[in-house]
Amino acid sequence: MAESSHEIQGISRHICGAIVVYLVNIHADPPLHRSPDEVSAELWAAVRSGHRVEHIYTRPPVADAAVLFLAQPTLADAEHAADDVLSRCAARFVRGSTVPLTMLVELLSHESNHG
């Protein structure tokens, strides 16, 4: 069952307090067929200090998808910051799912304990 943005925000605040690291999945549309270093460089060039991007992950050998790690107080803030980063890129990127890192860690831990 999918959780609403409000439920996810409440859970993530309860777990970590005021600032949470959110993972924002993005992909190029159309596909770029560029190296991870090229995609990462374009994304980092679009980042501003207020976006609070902690890390950018791209998958080799070709990076048509990436994950932004943003330290923001709410899910909405993380999505807004990600959208602003993407709007500054020359290539067209589309934002996919956004998940609090703490929730992902808990889900993986739960799965490993019960799987």
Buried (B, 14 or more C-beta within 10 A) or exposed (E): EEEEEEEBBEBBBEBBEEBBBBBBBBBBEEEBEBBBEBBBBBBEEBBEEEBBBEEBBBEEEBBBBBBBBBBBBBBEBBBBBBBBBBEBBEBEBEBEEBBBBBBEEEEEEEEEEEE
